Amino acid sequence: MKKINIKTSFKDKRGIIVDLLEKKSINAITYITQKKNTIRGNHFHKKTIQWNYILEGKIELFTKKKNSKIKKIILKKGDLAVTDKNESHALRAIKNTKFLVFTQGPRGGKEYENDTFRLKIPLV
């Protein structure tokens, strides 16, 4: 897991433009809502990288790579974080949250479950 610092690409009197991702092949963009105190994830992907961009709310992102300890960060509106291939992850909503998941790999649409491997022991 890595939290990515986002910079404004352009700003004028009309507003701002922010490039969330550059030079990445994206296979799916998914809109997700998550209610306060609920958990999503507790799985990993062998071939898929995911970027989570928080539109509204606040979540805790838990991740674990093989042979390492569980890491946790808090993501709020405007934050972007990436989880890599074979990195177990789970999300717990601190507030009602809306976010986008940008996916590189076989995880969108009908392929959603093809690269999703549930954890026997949940992170959260």
N, C-alpha and C positions, 0 to 999 in steps of 0.2 A: 504494500500500500504506500502510496505517496500522495501527499496533498500538493496540488499544483498552484503556484502563485499566478493569478490571472492579472494581466495588464490591459489597460485600455488601449486599443489600437488607433482610435480616432475619436476626437471630441470637438464639437462646435456648438453653436446656439441651438441646434435641433436636437442634440443628445449625444450619445456615445455609441461606438461600435467596439465590440469585444470579440476577438477570435478565441473561441474556447479550445479548439483543436486545429493544428496545422499539420499538413503533410502526413495524414493518417488515412488509411482505407477503413471506412466504416461500413459494416454490413447491416446494422440496424440501429435505429434510435427509438427508445421506448420511454413512454411517459408513465410514471408510477405515482400512486398516492399511497400514503401509509398513515394509519391512525395512531395517535399517541399511545404509547406503551405496547405496541405490537412489534413483532420480530419478523423479518424477512431474511431469506438466505439460508445460512448454515449449510453451505455447499461450496464446491469449487468447480472450476472448468479446466479441462486439460488443454484446450486449444483456443480459449477465448480470453481476451483482455477487455476490461470494462472501465469506462469513465463515468462517474456519478457526479452530476451537476445539480445542486440544490436550488430550486426555484423559490421555495417557500418552506418555512418550518425549521426543524433542527433534528438531527439524528446522530447516533453514535455508530461509527463504523468499526467493526471488530475484524481483524485479519490475523491469519496465522500461516506462515510458510513451514514446510516440513522441517522438523528438528529445531524449531525455534518457539519462542514464547508468543502468546497472544498479544497483539498490539491494539490500541484503541485510540481513535481520534473523534472529535466532535465536529460535525459539518453543519453549517448554517447557510442561510440564503447567500448565494453568490460563490459558494465554495465548490471546488472541483477536486476530486480524488480519483486515483486509478488503482485498480486491483489487477494483478498480473496473472498469467497462466499458472495453474496449480497453487494458487494462493486462496486458501479457505477464507470465506467472508460471511459476515452477518450484519444486519442493520437493525438497530432498535430505535424507534421513534421517541424522541423526548417531547416533541410537539407533533400535531398533525403536520405532515410533510408532503410536498410535491417535488418530484425530481425527475430528471432525464437521465437515462443510461445510454451512452454511446457504446456500441459493441463492435469489436473487431474479432471476427471468428463466427463459428456456426452456432449462434444462440438466438437468432430472431425468428419470429413467425412459427412455422411448422417445425423448425429445427430447435425450438426452445429447450426441449428436454434432452436432445441428442448429446449435448456437452455439459450437462448438469449432473454432478455426482454428490448426493446427499451425504452429510457427515454422520457417522455412527454416534459420535459424541459431539453435541452442538457446542459452538463457541459461546453462545448466550442461551 
